Amino acid sequence: MGDPARDSETDRPSAGKAPATDSEPTEAKVAEPRKPVTEDAPNIEEQDPPLEATDSEDVYDDDDDMEDTDEYSAASVTVRSSIWEHEFEGGRRVRMAYHHYRHGRYPLPNDDEEQEREYMKHVLHLEQTGGKLFNAPIAPNPQKILDLCTGTGLWPVAIAKMFPSAEIVGLDLSPIQPFMVPPNVRFLVDDVEDEWMDRGGYDFINLRHSCMYLQDMDKLINNCYSHLKEGGWLEITDYCTFIRCDDGTMPPGHPVAQVARMMHQCLLNYGMNGYTINELEQKYKNAGFKNIQCRVIKTPIGPWPRDPKQREVGILFRDIIHELIRALAAKPLKTLDWSETEMEVFLAGARRALWDKKVHCYTNFISWWAQK
Ligand SMILES: C[S@@+](CC[C@H](N)C(=O)[O-])C[C@H]1O[C@@H](n2cnc3c(N)ncnc32)[C@H](O)[C@@H]1O
């Protein structure tokens, strides 16, 4: 499908520098970009018609005043109180993990604000899917479920209640999961991009909101394939970082779209990719998966849709992106060659632009599921 947002992506932001550059990363630990940033929208077939916008600019929004307002792998470790360490960058806690376990690997903070934002994303997922936490038609009595990059463990805890007979393991670099969880859930600290040393035999493997932060999705999908039992399912879900607009209301150089492109550039600098979620079909095929299916859900940013439910979704998503911009400012955006003042001024403008109800922008929430 054609993308009207494409032409509006060519202007430079008002702070005076192109957001997407091929310049060297400034941090020693940051990897070389894998490929140059593209101006083109990632290619994905959208299944829904354009969302209808309300005629009135005077839509209800209660937030109008905006902001200023062990068996697993050799490297697995279980979570003990003595291993918690804190490290701060840009005023945000970026690490709370086992000694220097894979320090710097994850580009966002993992502090309370970020965990709150993860909770908002979980609620948004439920809102968008009518409460469905996965699409794969898994067998009725799964025994082993794996949640990769589990974060605060919201997904496995919700799933544990649905499948009390299943053993559910959540893996993450950071021990930020709660202690009080259903008895069939356990969490391990591990890097999902390491070799997988466990016995496998999973009925279902899930990866939500995280594939853009991983460096080798081909390897990860191959690992998932070999660790699923015959007939087991893999599901990967994420937002695409590309901002779209179907009705021409997003002006050229719109700061929100620019921040999204800057995020994509930063991720490339870390050897990651904000558009990966669009590209999973071929990776699934290469790994040997069958019954590959995809669902693309348009997610509005702001209270511009006519439909009241979509309006609520838009308000929540706008607030999530507002907090994401703060999180990006704490670390990843520092890998771009901007002065601190330039960046601050530009990001303040971008956060304000989120409140512009005349701009009907959205991004895609994409799920891919497939069977071994
Ligand atoms: C956006 S959060 C995930 C949220 C969670 N999946 C959910 O749906 O609520 C991304 C998580 O991925 C974890 N992560 C990033 N890279 C990882 C890796 N290589 N191995 C394990 N965890 C990783 C981060 O520590 C972070 O908690």
The ligand as an SDF file (V2000), in Angstrom:
LIG
                    3D

 27 29  0  0  0  0  0  0  0  0999 V2000
   10.4700   -3.1720   26.0930 C   0  0  0  0  0  0  0  0  0  0  0  0
   11.0440   -4.1950   27.3600 S   0  0  0  0  0  0  0  0  0  0  0  0
   10.1020   -5.6590   27.2270 C   0  0  0  0  0  0  0  0  0  0  0  0
    8.7660   -5.6990   27.7620 C   0  0  0  0  0  0  0  0  0  0  0  0
    8.1080   -7.0560   27.8890 C   0  0  0  0  0  0  0  0  0  0  0  0
    8.4730   -8.0190   26.8680 N   0  0  0  0  0  0  0  0  0  0  0  0
    6.6140   -6.8420   27.8750 C   0  0  0  0  0  0  0  0  0  0  0  0
    5.9930   -7.1900   26.8850 O   0  0  0  0  0  0  0  0  0  0  0  0
    6.0820   -6.2990   28.8620 O   0  0  0  0  0  0  0  0  0  0  0  0
   12.5050   -4.8390   26.6540 C   0  0  0  0  0  0  0  0  0  0  0  0
   13.2180   -5.7740   27.5880 C   0  0  0  0  0  0  0  0  0  0  0  0
   14.1400   -6.5280   26.8160 O   0  0  0  0  0  0  0  0  0  0  0  0
   15.2390   -6.8210   27.6470 C   0  0  0  0  0  0  0  0  0  0  0  0
   16.3600   -7.2070   26.7700 N   0  0  0  0  0  0  0  0  0  0  0  0
   16.9310   -6.4730   25.8090 C   0  0  0  0  0  0  0  0  0  0  0  0
   17.8950   -7.1850   25.1900 N   0  0  0  0  0  0  0  0  0  0  0  0
   17.9170   -8.3990   25.7840 C   0  0  0  0  0  0  0  0  0  0  0  0
   18.6880   -9.5710   25.5940 C   0  0  0  0  0  0  0  0  0  0  0  0
   19.6400   -9.6150   24.6550 N   0  0  0  0  0  0  0  0  0  0  0  0
   18.4600  -10.6510   26.3890 N   0  0  0  0  0  0  0  0  0  0  0  0
   17.4930  -10.5990   27.3520 C   0  0  0  0  0  0  0  0  0  0  0  0
   16.7290   -9.5090   27.5840 N   0  0  0  0  0  0  0  0  0  0  0  0
   16.9240   -8.4180   26.8030 C   0  0  0  0  0  0  0  0  0  0  0  0
   15.4670   -5.5240   28.4030 C   0  0  0  0  0  0  0  0  0  0  0  0
   16.2110   -5.7290   29.5850 O   0  0  0  0  0  0  0  0  0  0  0  0
   14.0390   -5.0690   28.6620 C   0  0  0  0  0  0  0  0  0  0  0  0
   13.5710   -5.4680   29.9310 O   0  0  0  0  0  0  0  0  0  0  0  0
  1  2  1  0
  2  3  1  0
  2 10  1  0
  3  4  1  0
  4  5  1  0
  5  6  1  0
  5  7  1  0
  7  8  2  0
  7  9  1  0
 10 11  1  0
 11 12  1  0
 11 26  1  0
 12 13  1  0
 13 14  1  0
 13 24  1  0
 14 15  1  0
 14 23  1  0
 15 16  2  0
 16 17  1  0
 17 18  1  0
 17 23  2  0
 18 19  1  0
 18 20  2  0
 20 21  1  0
 21 22  2  0
 22 23  1  0
 24 25  1  0
 24 26  1  0
 26 27  1  0
M  CHG  2   2   1   9  -1
M  END
$$$$
